[in-house]
Amino acid sequence: MHQSRSETVSAQAEADATFANLSAVERWLSLAAGAALLGVAIRRRSIPFFLGGGALVLRGASGFCPVCHVLRIRGATVEIEKTISVFRPPHEVYAIWRNLENLPRFMSHLESVTAADDKRSHWVARIPTPARLEWDAVITEDRENESLSWQSAPGSDIEHAGSVYFRAVPGRSATEVRVALSYKAPAGIVGAAVAKLLSTVTDHQIKEDLRCFKAIVEAGERPTTAGQPAGVTIH
């Protein structure tokens, strides 16, 4: 059957709209950032800058982001649960978690957590510029020395919930710490900032973050030597 030129153009436009998964603002930012990187690449004769700038220009021109595409397919949800044993009593371990401003010390995907009062706090994700992701969170359950739960406030750009449970290990001055984290982008709002955050909240990274937490609690500071054998198995 013969297809008119207008029908062909309309079909192509529909296909392009289906293929694209970035908003107009995200495409513009990608083009601007890509052009800036290409300018730096030309001045410095840098292949990494050239490749990065080219990728951003292609992203902006096509309107398609592979990371966002994968996240949408998977429901843009990250859910991770890990357990670790810390050689400190529950009240000491709980005290560190109860002050949520301590979290960026060992949670690598967080830049800062600022307490507004005893229940509310403001979170900033650690993601590359120019993207930025912030949200407010509210403590939903607080059982001293036993458990602590929080979730993002209504209307946040990302749905986040977390819980941590503390169980004394019988016969030892130790605490079993079980952490459950979930991040989910609200339907239709999966942008570059959310995609970058969710790409960093991985099973392996949270495992490493908890090892860092163990070192801070037991030794009072972050580990400084990479590659040291771990003293605990995280499930």
N, C-alpha and C positions, 0 to 999 in steps of 0.2 A: 504494500500500500504506500502511495506517495505521501511523504511528510513535508509540509510547508516549512519554509525557513523560520517563520515565527515559532512554529511548534518545536523545531529543532533547538532554537535558542532557549525557549522556555524549559525544555527538558534538560538542557545543559546547565541552566541556572539552578534548577531543582537539584540536580546531581551535585553541583558545587556546594549548595547550601547544606546538603546531607553530609558531604565529606568534611566540611569545615566544622570545627568544634571550639573555636575561639571567638570571643566577643570582638566587636570593632575596636574597643579600647585596647584589648590585649594584642590584637594584630598591629595596631599603631605603635604600641610600646615595643613590640618585637622588632618592627622595621627600624624604629629610631635607635634602639640599642644595637641592632645588627649593623646599621650604617656607621655608628660610632666605633664599634669594634673593627670594622673593615678599615676605617680611617687610621686607627692605631696600627693595624696590621701592615698597611702600606708604608707608614712612617718607620716602623720598627723592622719591617720585613719579617714579620713573625707568622709562621705557619699556624700555630695554635689559635692566635687571634683571628687569622683569616678564616679558619674552619669554624670557629665559634660564631663569628660575625655572619658568615654565609648561612649557617644553620638557623640563626635568628631571622635573617632576611627571608629565607625560604619559609620559615614558620609563619612570619607575618604575611607574606604574599599568598601563601596557600590557605592560611587560616586553620591549619591542621597541626595539632600537637599530639605526637604518639603517646607521651606519658599521660596526658589527659584522657586520650582515647582508651588506654588500658584501664585507667582508674574508673572511668564511666562503666566499662564493661563489667568490672568487678564490683560495681556498686559504690566505688569510691569510699570503701570502708577498710580500716585497719583495726584488727583486734588481736592483742597480744597478751599472753599471761605467762609470767615467769616466777620461779621460786628460788630463793637463795638463803643460805644459813649465815648468820652474822654472829660473831662471838662477842656479843654484848647483850645485857638483859633487855626485855621488851620495853621498859619505860624509857631507856636511853634511845633506842631505835625509833620508838614512836615520837619522841620529842623532836627528832630531826625532821621527820616527815610532817609533823603537825605545823611546823613553820614552813609553809609552802615556798617561801622565798629561798629556801635551801635547794630546791629542785634543780635549778640551772647549774648547780655545782657538779652534778653528776648526770643529769639528763641532757644529752648532747643536742637535742632538737629544740631546746628552750634557751632563749636569750635572757629573759628575765621574768620573774613573777613578783608582783608588788601587791602586798596586802593592803586592802582598803579598810577593812575592819576584821573582826573575829571570824566572819563567814565569807566575805567577798574578797576577790583578788583579781588583778589584771595580768594577763599572760601575753608574752610576745614570743613568737617563734623565731628560731635561728635559721633563716633562709637567705639565700643570696639576694642582694639588691638587683633591680629596683623593687622587686616584689616585697611585700610586707604583710604579715598576718598577725592580728591581735584579737583577743577576746576576753570577756570577763567570765569568771567561774565562781560557783557558789558551793560551799561545803554542804552536803546533803545528809551526812551521817558522821558522827564523831563519838566513838567509844574509846575512852582513854586507855591507852596501852593495848588495845585489842584491834581496832580497825578505824579507817578513815576513808570517806568517799566524797567525791566532788563531781561536778558536771558544769559544762559551759552554760552561761545564762541564755535565756530565750532571745532569739534574734541574732545570735552570733553567726559569723560567716562559716563557722565549722562547728559541728557537734562533737564535743569531747567529753568523755567520762573516765574517771579513774577511781580505783579502790586499792587499798593496801591493807593487808591483814597480818597481824603479829601473833605468833604462837611460841610460847616458851618451850624450849627443848628440855625435857625432863633429865635431871641429873647433870646438866651442863649449864654454864652461864652463857647461853646462846639463845638466839631468836630465829625462828623460821619466818621469813618475810615473803609473802605472796603478793605479787603486784599484777593487777589487771588493768589494761589501758585500751581505750577504743577511740578512734578518730573517724568521723564520717562527715563528708561534705553534704550539705542540704541539696535536695534535688534541684538540678538546673543551675547550680552556682559553683560548679567545679572550675576554678580559674587557675592561673599559673601559680599563684601563691599557695593555694591548697595542694596542688599537684606536687610542688617542691617540698612541702612539709611532709606529705604522706610518703614520698619517696625516701625520706630519711628515717621514718619510724618503722624500721625493719626488725625482724626477729633477732637477727645477729646483733644489731646495734643496741637494742634494749638489753640484751644479754651482757654486752660490754659495759653499758651504763650501770647495770646493777653490780658488776664487778668493781667498778669505780666507787659506787656507793659503799660497798663492803670495805674497801680500803680506807675511805674517809671515816667511816664509823669506827673501825678497829685501830687505825693508825693516826687519825686526825688530819690526813691530807690525801690528795689525789696521788695515784701511782705515777712515778716520773720515768720509769724505764719500760719501754715497750717490749713485748715478747716474753715477759716473765711468765712462768707456769702458773696457772690459776690454782688456788687452794680449795676450790669448791666446784662442784658440778651443778650447773643450773639446768633445770628441766624445762 
